[in-house]
Amino acid sequence: MNMTIVCIGKLKEKYWREAIAEYSKRLGSYCTLRICELKESRLAANPSPADEEAVKEAEGQEILTHLGKGDYVITLEVKGKRMSSESLAEKVGELAMEGRSDVCFVIGGSLGLSRAVSQRADLKLSFSDMTFPHQMMRVILLEQIYRSFKILRHEPYHK
């Protein structure tokens, strides 16, 4: 299975990069993982709502260019569907059984996702009503993907 994470912004802090590297290494036994970091659009110091919308649209257009026609796209959105770890694992298993080998997770920038990216989603997923830094969300997402594979293979890790 091919898992891609398309995300806005680069990880600057060493501890985030190390966490990503660890989960990427662990996932190597289960899938082909690709992380596509896209450039964050510049936002004025005191942005208007129109400025913020323009940034979301620009980032959204860039995200869309990295989504393949056959990709099963899962966007991370506050108003998305809530799932347990077991439910996410079940979804990953279903996709594999259906022959959907290209799964793409999308993490937007600090302003969220454009309407066009949200509409492209096959599944809108929410991890919480809380807001997390998108750098942290990348680590949480990788951990949950790893947990999904462990659950599917009935391997110890998930409790």
CNS distance restraints for C-alpha pairs under 8 A (distance, minus, plus):
assign (resid   1 and name CA) (resid  30 and name CA) 7.63 0.50 0.50
assign (resid   1 and name CA) (resid  31 and name CA) 5.02 0.50 0.50
assign (resid   1 and name CA) (resid  32 and name CA) 6.28 0.50 0.50
assign (resid   1 and name CA) (resid  96 and name CA) 7.12 0.50 0.50
assign (resid   1 and name CA) (resid 101 and name CA) 4.68 0.50 0.50
assign (resid   1 and name CA) (resid 102 and name CA) 6.38 0.50 0.50
assign (resid   1 and name CA) (resid 103 and name CA) 7.75 0.50 0.50
assign (resid   2 and name CA) (resid  31 and name CA) 5.76 0.50 0.50
assign (resid   2 and name CA) (resid  32 and name CA) 4.75 0.50 0.50
assign (resid   2 and name CA) (resid  33 and name CA) 6.09 0.50 0.50
assign (resid   2 and name CA) (resid  34 and name CA) 7.84 0.50 0.50
assign (resid   2 and name CA) (resid 101 and name CA) 5.72 0.50 0.50
assign (resid   2 and name CA) (resid 102 and name CA) 4.84 0.50 0.50
assign (resid   2 and name CA) (resid 103 and name CA) 6.19 0.50 0.50
assign (resid   3 and name CA) (resid  31 and name CA) 6.68 0.50 0.50
assign (resid   3 and name CA) (resid  32 and name CA) 6.01 0.50 0.50
assign (resid   3 and name CA) (resid  33 and name CA) 4.87 0.50 0.50
assign (resid   3 and name CA) (resid  34 and name CA) 6.34 0.50 0.50
assign (resid   3 and name CA) (resid 102 and name CA) 6.17 0.50 0.50
assign (resid   3 and name CA) (resid 103 and name CA) 5.04 0.50 0.50
assign (resid   3 and name CA) (resid 104 and name CA) 5.86 0.50 0.50
assign (resid   3 and name CA) (resid 105 and name CA) 7.66 0.50 0.50
assign (resid   4 and name CA) (resid  33 and name CA) 5.74 0.50 0.50
assign (resid   4 and name CA) (resid  34 and name CA) 4.67 0.50 0.50
assign (resid   4 and name CA) (resid  35 and name CA) 5.68 0.50 0.50
assign (resid   4 and name CA) (resid  36 and name CA) 7.24 0.50 0.50
assign (resid   4 and name CA) (resid 102 and name CA) 7.68 0.50 0.50
assign (resid   4 and name CA) (resid 103 and name CA) 6.28 0.50 0.50
assign (resid   4 and name CA) (resid 104 and name CA) 4.62 0.50 0.50
assign (resid   4 and name CA) (resid 105 and name CA) 6.15 0.50 0.50
assign (resid   5 and name CA) (resid  33 and name CA) 7.90 0.50 0.50
assign (resid   5 and name CA) (resid  34 and name CA) 6.35 0.50 0.50
assign (resid   5 and name CA) (resid  35 and name CA) 4.77 0.50 0.50
assign (resid   5 and name CA) (resid  36 and name CA) 6.01 0.50 0.50
assign (resid   5 and name CA) (resid 104 and name CA) 5.74 0.50 0.50
assign (resid   5 and name CA) (resid 105 and name CA) 4.77 0.50 0.50
assign (resid   5 and name CA) (resid 106 and name CA) 5.84 0.50 0.50
assign (resid   5 and name CA) (resid 107 and name CA) 7.45 0.50 0.50
assign (resid   6 and name CA) (resid  35 and name CA) 6.11 0.50 0.50
assign (resid   6 and name CA) (resid  36 and name CA) 4.76 0.50 0.50
assign (resid   6 and name CA) (resid  37 and name CA) 6.15 0.50 0.50
assign (resid   6 and name CA) (resid  38 and name CA) 7.35 0.50 0.50
assign (resid   6 and name CA) (resid  63 and name CA) 6.91 0.50 0.50
assign (resid   6 and name CA) (resid  66 and name CA) 7.39 0.50 0.50
assign (resid   6 and name CA) (resid 104 and name CA) 7.06 0.50 0.50
assign (resid   6 and name CA) (resid 105 and name CA) 6.19 0.50 0.50
assign (resid   6 and name CA) (resid 106 and name CA) 4.86 0.50 0.50
assign (resid   6 and name CA) (resid 107 and name CA) 6.32 0.50 0.50
assign (resid   7 and name CA) (resid  35 and name CA) 7.66 0.50 0.50
assign (resid   7 and name CA) (resid  36 and name CA) 6.25 0.50 0.50
assign (resid   7 and name CA) (resid  37 and name CA) 5.13 0.50 0.50
assign (resid   7 and name CA) (resid  38 and name CA) 6.02 0.50 0.50
assign (resid   7 and name CA) (resid  63 and name CA) 7.80 0.50 0.50
assign (resid   7 and name CA) (resid 106 and name CA) 5.82 0.50 0.50
assign (resid   7 and name CA) (resid 107 and name CA) 4.68 0.50 0.50
assign (resid   7 and name CA) (resid 108 and name CA) 5.86 0.50 0.50
assign (resid   7 and name CA) (resid 109 and name CA) 7.31 0.50 0.50
assign (resid   8 and name CA) (resid  37 and name CA) 5.75 0.50 0.50
assign (resid   8 and name CA) (resid  38 and name CA) 4.78 0.50 0.50
assign (resid   8 and name CA) (resid  39 and name CA) 6.01 0.50 0.50
assign (resid   8 and name CA) (resid  40 and name CA) 5.57 0.50 0.50
assign (resid   8 and name CA) (resid  59 and name CA) 7.48 0.50 0.50
assign (resid   8 and name CA) (resid 107 and name CA) 6.68 0.50 0.50
assign (resid   8 and name CA) (resid 108 and name CA) 5.55 0.50 0.50
assign (resid   8 and name CA) (resid 109 and name CA) 5.00 0.50 0.50
assign (resid   9 and name CA) (resid  37 and name CA) 5.91 0.50 0.50
assign (resid   9 and name CA) (resid  38 and name CA) 5.67 0.50 0.50
assign (resid   9 and name CA) (resid  39 and name CA) 5.35 0.50 0.50
assign (resid   9 and name CA) (resid  40 and name CA) 5.00 0.50 0.50
assign (resid   9 and name CA) (resid 109 and name CA) 6.92 0.50 0.50
assign (resid  10 and name CA) (resid  37 and name CA) 5.93 0.50 0.50
assign (resid  10 and name CA) (resid  38 and name CA) 7.34 0.50 0.50
assign (resid  10 and name CA) (resid  39 and name CA) 7.31 0.50 0.50
assign (resid  11 and name CA) (resid  16 and name CA) 6.53 0.50 0.50
assign (resid  11 and name CA) (resid  17 and name CA) 6.27 0.50 0.50
assign (resid  11 and name CA) (resid 135 and name CA) 6.38 0.50 0.50
assign (resid  12 and name CA) (resid  16 and name CA) 7.70 0.50 0.50
assign (resid  12 and name CA) (resid  17 and name CA) 7.62 0.50 0.50
assign (resid  13 and name CA) (resid  17 and name CA) 6.60 0.50 0.50
assign (resid  14 and name CA) (resid  18 and name CA) 6.09 0.50 0.50
assign (resid  15 and name CA) (resid  19 and name CA) 6.21 0.50 0.50
assign (resid  16 and name CA) (resid  20 and name CA) 6.18 0.50 0.50
assign (resid  16 and name CA) (resid 135 and name CA) 6.94 0.50 0.50
assign (resid  16 and name CA) (resid 136 and name CA) 7.23 0.50 0.50
assign (resid  16 and name CA) (resid 139 and name CA) 7.27 0.50 0.50
assign (resid  17 and name CA) (resid  21 and name CA) 6.08 0.50 0.50
assign (resid  18 and name CA) (resid  22 and name CA) 6.18 0.50 0.50
assign (resid  19 and name CA) (resid  23 and name CA) 6.38 0.50 0.50
assign (resid  19 and name CA) (resid 139 and name CA) 6.50 0.50 0.50
assign (resid  20 and name CA) (resid  24 and name CA) 5.91 0.50 0.50
assign (resid  20 and name CA) (resid 138 and name CA) 7.66 0.50 0.50
assign (resid  20 and name CA) (resid 139 and name CA) 5.87 0.50 0.50
assign (resid  20 and name CA) (resid 142 and name CA) 7.40 0.50 0.50
assign (resid  21 and name CA) (resid  25 and name CA) 6.07 0.50 0.50
assign (resid  22 and name CA) (resid  26 and name CA) 6.32 0.50 0.50
assign (resid  23 and name CA) (resid  27 and name CA) 6.02 0.50 0.50
assign (resid  23 and name CA) (resid 139 and name CA) 7.82 0.50 0.50
assign (resid  23 and name CA) (resid 142 and name CA) 6.18 0.50 0.50
assign (resid  23 and name CA) (resid 143 and name CA) 6.47 0.50 0.50
assign (resid  23 and name CA) (resid 146 and name CA) 7.19 0.50 0.50
assign (resid  24 and name CA) (resid  28 and name CA) 6.33 0.50 0.50
assign (resid  24 and name CA) (resid  33 and name CA) 6.94 0.50 0.50
assign (resid  24 and name CA) (resid 142 and name CA) 7.51 0.50 0.50
assign (resid  25 and name CA) (resid  29 and name CA) 7.93 0.50 0.50
assign (resid  26 and name CA) (resid 146 and name CA) 7.26 0.50 0.50
assign (resid  27 and name CA) (resid  31 and name CA) 6.03 0.50 0.50
assign (resid  27 and name CA) (resid  32 and name CA) 7.64 0.50 0.50
assign (resid  27 and name CA) (resid  33 and name CA) 7.22 0.50 0.50
assign (resid  27 and name CA) (resid 146 and name CA) 5.90 0.50 0.50
assign (resid  28 and name CA) (resid  32 and name CA) 6.25 0.50 0.50
assign (resid  28 and name CA) (resid  33 and name CA) 7.10 0.50 0.50
assign (resid  30 and name CA) (resid 149 and name CA) 6.71 0.50 0.50
assign (resid  38 and name CA) (resid  62 and name CA) 7.50 0.50 0.50
assign (resid  38 and name CA) (resid  63 and name CA) 7.57 0.50 0.50
assign (resid  39 and name CA) (resid  59 and name CA) 7.99 0.50 0.50
assign (resid  40 and name CA) (resid  59 and name CA) 7.04 0.50 0.50
assign (resid  40 and name CA) (resid 109 and name CA) 6.93 0.50 0.50
assign (resid  41 and name CA) (resid  55 and name CA) 5.85 0.50 0.50
assign (resid  41 and name CA) (resid  58 and name CA) 7.12 0.50 0.50
assign (resid  41 and name CA) (resid  59 and name CA) 6.47 0.50 0.50
assign (resid  42 and name CA) (resid  55 and name CA) 7.24 0.50 0.50
assign (resid  43 and name CA) (resid  47 and name CA) 6.63 0.50 0.50
assign (resid  43 and name CA) (resid  51 and name CA) 7.16 0.50 0.50
assign (resid  43 and name CA) (resid  52 and name CA) 7.13 0.50 0.50
assign (resid  43 and name CA) (resid  55 and name CA) 6.86 0.50 0.50
assign (resid  44 and name CA) (resid  51 and name CA) 7.53 0.50 0.50
assign (resid  47 and name CA) (resid  51 and name CA) 5.46 0.50 0.50
assign (resid  47 and name CA) (resid  52 and name CA) 6.34 0.50 0.50
assign (resid  48 and name CA) (resid  52 and name CA) 6.39 0.50 0.50
assign (resid  49 and name CA) (resid  53 and name CA) 6.15 0.50 0.50
assign (resid  50 and name CA) (resid  54 and name CA) 6.11 0.50 0.50
assign (resid  51 and name CA) (resid  55 and name CA) 6.36 0.50 0.50
assign (resid  52 and name CA) (resid  56 and name CA) 6.32 0.50 0.50
assign (resid  52 and name CA) (resid 111 and name CA) 7.20 0.50 0.50
assign (resid  53 and name CA) (resid  57 and name CA) 6.10 0.50 0.50
assign (resid  53 and name CA) (resid 114 and name CA) 7.88 0.50 0.50
assign (resid  54 and name CA) (resid  58 and name CA) 6.11 0.50 0.50
assign (resid  55 and name CA) (resid  59 and name CA) 6.11 0.50 0.50
assign (resid  56 and name CA) (resid  60 and name CA) 5.83 0.50 0.50
assign (resid  56 and name CA) (resid 109 and name CA) 7.91 0.50 0.50
assign (resid  56 and name CA) (resid 111 and name CA) 6.57 0.50 0.50
assign (resid  56 and name CA) (resid 112 and name CA) 6.92 0.50 0.50
assign (resid  56 and name CA) (resid 113 and name CA) 6.10 0.50 0.50
assign (resid  56 and name CA) (resid 114 and name CA) 5.14 0.50 0.50
assign (resid  57 and name CA) (resid  61 and name CA) 6.11 0.50 0.50
assign (resid  57 and name CA) (resid 114 and name CA) 5.42 0.50 0.50
assign (resid  57 and name CA) (resid 115 and name CA) 7.99 0.50 0.50
assign (resid  58 and name CA) (resid  62 and name CA) 6.47 0.50 0.50
assign (resid  59 and name CA) (resid  63 and name CA) 6.20 0.50 0.50
assign (resid  59 and name CA) (resid 108 and name CA) 7.95 0.50 0.50
assign (resid  59 and name CA) (resid 109 and name CA) 7.78 0.50 0.50
assign (resid  59 and name CA) (resid 113 and name CA) 7.88 0.50 0.50
assign (resid  59 and name CA) (resid 114 and name CA) 7.58 0.50 0.50
assign (resid  60 and name CA) (resid  64 and name CA) 6.16 0.50 0.50
assign (resid  60 and name CA) (resid 113 and name CA) 6.42 0.50 0.50
assign (resid  60 and name CA) (resid 114 and name CA) 5.18 0.50 0.50
assign (resid  60 and name CA) (resid 116 and name CA) 6.89 0.50 0.50
assign (resid  60 and name CA) (resid 117 and name CA) 5.86 0.50 0.50
assign (resid  61 and name CA) (resid  65 and name CA) 6.56 0.50 0.50
assign (resid  61 and name CA) (resid 117 and name CA) 7.96 0.50 0.50
assign (resid  62 and name CA) (resid  66 and name CA) 7.04 0.50 0.50
assign (resid  63 and name CA) (resid  67 and name CA) 6.87 0.50 0.50
assign (resid  63 and name CA) (resid 106 and name CA) 7.96 0.50 0.50
assign (resid  63 and name CA) (resid 117 and name CA) 7.35 0.50 0.50
assign (resid  64 and name CA) (resid 117 and name CA) 6.54 0.50 0.50
assign (resid  67 and name CA) (resid  71 and name CA) 6.56 0.50 0.50
assign (resid  67 and name CA) (resid  73 and name CA) 7.71 0.50 0.50
assign (resid  67 and name CA) (resid 104 and name CA) 7.28 0.50 0.50
assign (resid  70 and name CA) (resid 102 and name CA) 7.13 0.50 0.50
assign (resid  71 and name CA) (resid 100 and name CA) 7.60 0.50 0.50
assign (resid  71 and name CA) (resid 102 and name CA) 5.03 0.50 0.50
assign (resid  71 and name CA) (resid 103 and name CA) 5.51 0.50 0.50
assign (resid  71 and name CA) (resid 104 and name CA) 6.18 0.50 0.50
assign (resid  72 and name CA) (resid 100 and name CA) 6.94 0.50 0.50
assign (resid  72 and name CA) (resid 102 and name CA) 6.25 0.50 0.50
assign (resid  72 and name CA) (resid 103 and name CA) 4.75 0.50 0.50
assign (resid  72 and name CA) (resid 104 and name CA) 6.00 0.50 0.50
assign (resid  72 and name CA) (resid 121 and name CA) 7.70 0.50 0.50
assign (resid  72 and name CA) (resid 122 and name CA) 6.11 0.50 0.50
assign (resid  73 and name CA) (resid 103 and name CA) 6.05 0.50 0.50
assign (resid  73 and name CA) (resid 104 and name CA) 4.81 0.50 0.50
assign (resid  73 and name CA) (resid 105 and name CA) 5.92 0.50 0.50
assign (resid  73 and name CA) (resid 106 and name CA) 7.35 0.50 0.50
assign (resid  73 and name CA) (resid 120 and name CA) 7.19 0.50 0.50
assign (resid  73 and name CA) (resid 121 and name CA) 4.96 0.50 0.50
assign (resid  73 and name CA) (resid 122 and name CA) 5.22 0.50 0.50
assign (resid  73 and name CA) (resid 123 and name CA) 6.54 0.50 0.50
assign (resid  74 and name CA) (resid 103 and name CA) 7.49 0.50 0.50
assign (resid  74 and name CA) (resid 104 and name CA) 6.07 0.50 0.50
assign (resid  74 and name CA) (resid 105 and name CA) 4.70 0.50 0.50
assign (resid  74 and name CA) (resid 106 and name CA) 6.23 0.50 0.50
assign (resid  74 and name CA) (resid 121 and name CA) 5.57 0.50 0.50
assign (resid  74 and name CA) (resid 122 and name CA) 5.98 0.50 0.50
assign (resid  74 and name CA) (resid 123 and name CA) 4.78 0.50 0.50
assign (resid  74 and name CA) (resid 124 and name CA) 5.70 0.50 0.50
assign (resid  74 and name CA) (resid 125 and name CA) 6.60 0.50 0.50
assign (resid  75 and name CA) (resid 105 and name CA) 5.63 0.50 0.50
assign (resid  75 and name CA) (resid 106 and name CA) 4.65 0.50 0.50
assign (resid  75 and name CA) (resid 107 and name CA) 6.46 0.50 0.50
assign (resid  75 and name CA) (resid 117 and name CA) 7.97 0.50 0.50
assign (resid  75 and name CA) (resid 118 and name CA) 6.77 0.50 0.50
assign (resid  75 and name CA) (resid 121 and name CA) 5.91 0.50 0.50
assign (resid  75 and name CA) (resid 123 and name CA) 6.49 0.50 0.50
assign (resid  75 and name CA) (resid 124 and name CA) 4.94 0.50 0.50
assign (resid  75 and name CA) (resid 125 and name CA) 5.97 0.50 0.50
assign (resid  76 and name CA) (resid  80 and name CA) 6.99 0.50 0.50
assign (resid  76 and name CA) (resid 105 and name CA) 7.29 0.50 0.50
assign (resid  76 and name CA) (resid 106 and name CA) 6.13 0.50 0.50
assign (resid  76 and name CA) (resid 107 and name CA) 5.64 0.50 0.50
assign (resid  76 and name CA) (resid 108 and name CA) 7.63 0.50 0.50
assign (resid  76 and name CA) (resid 124 and name CA) 6.01 0.50 0.50
assign (resid  76 and name CA) (resid 125 and name CA) 4.91 0.50 0.50
assign (resid  76 and name CA) (resid 126 and name CA) 5.72 0.50 0.50
assign (resid  76 and name CA) (resid 127 and name CA) 7.63 0.50 0.50
assign (resid  77 and name CA) (resid 112 and name CA) 7.64 0.50 0.50
assign (resid  77 and name CA) (resid 113 and name CA) 7.83 0.50 0.50
assign (resid  77 and name CA) (resid 124 and name CA) 6.14 0.50 0.50
assign (resid  77 and name CA) (resid 125 and name CA) 5.80 0.50 0.50
assign (resid  77 and name CA) (resid 126 and name CA) 5.23 0.50 0.50
assign (resid  78 and name CA) (resid 125 and name CA) 7.69 0.50 0.50
assign (resid  78 and name CA) (resid 126 and name CA) 5.17 0.50 0.50
assign (resid  78 and name CA) (resid 127 and name CA) 7.38 0.50 0.50
assign (resid  78 and name CA) (resid 128 and name CA) 6.65 0.50 0.50
assign (resid  78 and name CA) (resid 129 and name CA) 5.85 0.50 0.50
assign (resid  78 and name CA) (resid 130 and name CA) 7.62 0.50 0.50
assign (resid  78 and name CA) (resid 131 and name CA) 7.57 0.50 0.50
assign (resid  79 and name CA) (resid 124 and name CA) 7.80 0.50 0.50
assign (resid  79 and name CA) (resid 125 and name CA) 7.80 0.50 0.50
assign (resid  79 and name CA) (resid 126 and name CA) 6.29 0.50 0.50
assign (resid  79 and name CA) (resid 129 and name CA) 7.68 0.50 0.50
assign (resid  80 and name CA) (resid 123 and name CA) 7.89 0.50 0.50
assign (resid  80 and name CA) (resid 124 and name CA) 4.52 0.50 0.50
assign (resid  80 and name CA) (resid 125 and name CA) 4.41 0.50 0.50
assign (resid  80 and name CA) (resid 126 and name CA) 4.49 0.50 0.50
assign (resid  81 and name CA) (resid 123 and name CA) 7.77 0.50 0.50
assign (resid  81 and name CA) (resid 124 and name CA) 5.90 0.50 0.50
assign (resid  81 and name CA) (resid 125 and name CA) 4.75 0.50 0.50
assign (resid  81 and name CA) (resid 126 and name CA) 5.33 0.50 0.50
assign (resid  82 and name CA) (resid 125 and name CA) 6.18 0.50 0.50
assign (resid  82 and name CA) (resid 126 and name CA) 5.10 0.50 0.50
assign (resid  82 and name CA) (resid 127 and name CA) 6.21 0.50 0.50
assign (resid  82 and name CA) (resid 128 and name CA) 7.37 0.50 0.50
assign (resid  83 and name CA) (resid  87 and name CA) 5.61 0.50 0.50
assign (resid  83 and name CA) (resid  88 and name CA) 6.17 0.50 0.50
assign (resid  83 and name CA) (resid 125 and name CA) 7.54 0.50 0.50
assign (resid  83 and name CA) (resid 126 and name CA) 7.56 0.50 0.50
assign (resid  83 and name CA) (resid 127 and name CA) 7.49 0.50 0.50
assign (resid  84 and name CA) (resid  88 and name CA) 6.30 0.50 0.50
assign (resid  85 and name CA) (resid  89 and name CA) 6.18 0.50 0.50
assign (resid  85 and name CA) (resid 144 and name CA) 6.75 0.50 0.50
assign (resid  85 and name CA) (resid 147 and name CA) 7.28 0.50 0.50
assign (resid  85 and name CA) (resid 148 and name CA) 6.65 0.50 0.50
assign (resid  86 and name CA) (resid  90 and name CA) 6.12 0.50 0.50
assign (resid  86 and name CA) (resid 148 and name CA) 7.02 0.50 0.50
assign (resid  86 and name CA) (resid 151 and name CA) 7.11 0.50 0.50
assign (resid  87 and name CA) (resid  91 and name CA) 6.18 0.50 0.50
assign (resid  88 and name CA) (resid  92 and name CA) 6.24 0.50 0.50
assign (resid  88 and name CA) (resid 148 and name CA) 6.47 0.50 0.50
assign (resid  89 and name CA) (resid  93 and name CA) 6.14 0.50 0.50
assign (resid  89 and name CA) (resid 145 and name CA) 7.70 0.50 0.50
assign (resid  89 and name CA) (resid 147 and name CA) 7.59 0.50 0.50
assign (resid  89 and name CA) (resid 148 and name CA) 4.08 0.50 0.50
assign (resid  89 and name CA) (resid 149 and name CA) 6.66 0.50 0.50
assign (resid  89 and name CA) (resid 151 and name CA) 6.47 0.50 0.50
assign (resid  89 and name CA) (resid 152 and name CA) 6.27 0.50 0.50
assign (resid  90 and name CA) (resid  94 and name CA) 6.11 0.50 0.50
assign (resid  90 and name CA) (resid 148 and name CA) 7.76 0.50 0.50
assign (resid  90 and name CA) (resid 152 and name CA) 7.41 0.50 0.50
assign (resid  91 and name CA) (resid  95 and name CA) 6.19 0.50 0.50
assign (resid  92 and name CA) (resid  96 and name CA) 6.31 0.50 0.50
assign (resid  92 and name CA) (resid 148 and name CA) 7.23 0.50 0.50
assign (resid  93 and name CA) (resid  97 and name CA) 6.24 0.50 0.50
assign (resid  93 and name CA) (resid 152 and name CA) 6.85 0.50 0.50
assign (resid  94 and name CA) (resid  98 and name CA) 6.14 0.50 0.50
assign (resid  95 and name CA) (resid  99 and name CA) 6.33 0.50 0.50
assign (resid  95 and name CA) (resid 100 and name CA) 5.05 0.50 0.50
assign (resid  95 and name CA) (resid 101 and name CA) 7.16 0.50 0.50
assign (resid  96 and name CA) (resid 100 and name CA) 5.53 0.50 0.50
assign (resid  96 and name CA) (resid 101 and name CA) 6.04 0.50 0.50
assign (resid 107 and name CA) (resid 113 and name CA) 7.86 0.50 0.50
assign (resid 107 and name CA) (resid 134 and name CA) 6.95 0.50 0.50
assign (resid 107 and name CA) (resid 137 and name CA) 7.88 0.50 0.50
assign (resid 107 and name CA) (resid 138 and name CA) 7.50 0.50 0.50
assign (resid 108 and name CA) (resid 112 and name CA) 4.95 0.50 0.50
assign (resid 108 and name CA) (resid 113 and name CA) 5.08 0.50 0.50
assign (resid 108 and name CA) (resid 134 and name CA) 7.41 0.50 0.50
assign (resid 109 and name CA) (resid 113 and name CA) 7.06 0.50 0.50
assign (resid 109 and name CA) (resid 134 and name CA) 6.73 0.50 0.50
assign (resid 110 and name CA) (resid 133 and name CA) 7.62 0.50 0.50
assign (resid 110 and name CA) (resid 134 and name CA) 6.98 0.50 0.50
assign (resid 113 and name CA) (resid 117 and name CA) 6.29 0.50 0.50
assign (resid 113 and name CA) (resid 118 and name CA) 6.48 0.50 0.50
assign (resid 114 and name CA) (resid 118 and name CA) 6.38 0.50 0.50
assign (resid 115 and name CA) (resid 119 and name CA) 6.08 0.50 0.50
assign (resid 116 and name CA) (resid 120 and name CA) 6.29 0.50 0.50
assign (resid 117 and name CA) (resid 121 and name CA) 6.65 0.50 0.50
assign (resid 118 and name CA) (resid 124 and name CA) 7.45 0.50 0.50
assign (resid 132 and name CA) (resid 136 and name CA) 6.57 0.50 0.50
assign (resid 132 and name CA) (resid 137 and name CA) 6.23 0.50 0.50
assign (resid 133 and name CA) (resid 137 and name CA) 6.25 0.50 0.50
assign (resid 134 and name CA) (resid 138 and name CA) 6.27 0.50 0.50
assign (resid 135 and name CA) (resid 139 and name CA) 6.96 0.50 0.50
assign (resid 136 and name CA) (resid 140 and name CA) 6.30 0.50 0.50
assign (resid 137 and name CA) (resid 141 and name CA) 5.92 0.50 0.50
assign (resid 138 and name CA) (resid 142 and name CA) 6.26 0.50 0.50
assign (resid 139 and name CA) (resid 143 and name CA) 6.19 0.50 0.50
assign (resid 140 and name CA) (resid 144 and name CA) 6.26 0.50 0.50
assign (resid 141 and name CA) (resid 145 and name CA) 6.21 0.50 0.50
assign (resid 142 and name CA) (resid 146 and name CA) 6.13 0.50 0.50
assign (resid 143 and name CA) (resid 147 and name CA) 6.05 0.50 0.50
assign (resid 144 and name CA) (resid 148 and name CA) 6.00 0.50 0.50
assign (resid 145 and name CA) (resid 149 and name CA) 6.55 0.50 0.50
assign (resid 146 and name CA) (resid 150 and name CA) 6.39 0.50 0.50
assign (resid 147 and name CA) (resid 151 and name CA) 6.11 0.50 0.50
assign (resid 147 and name CA) (resid 157 and name CA) 7.19 0.50 0.50
assign (resid 147 and name CA) (resid 158 and name CA) 6.40 0.50 0.50
assign (resid 148 and name CA) (resid 152 and name CA) 6.16 0.50 0.50
assign (resid 149 and name CA) (resid 153 and name CA) 6.19 0.50 0.50
assign (resid 150 and name CA) (resid 154 and name CA) 6.04 0.50 0.50
assign (resid 150 and name CA) (resid 155 and name CA) 5.06 0.50 0.50
assign (resid 150 and name CA) (resid 156 and name CA) 6.92 0.50 0.50
assign (resid 150 and name CA) (resid 157 and name CA) 6.62 0.50 0.50
assign (resid 150 and name CA) (resid 158 and name CA) 7.05 0.50 0.50
assign (resid 151 and name CA) (resid 155 and name CA) 6.27 0.50 0.50
assign (resid 151 and name CA) (resid 156 and name CA) 7.92 0.50 0.50
assign (resid 151 and name CA) (resid 157 and name CA) 7.91 0.50 0.50
assign (resid 151 and name CA) (resid 158 and name CA) 6.51 0.50 0.50
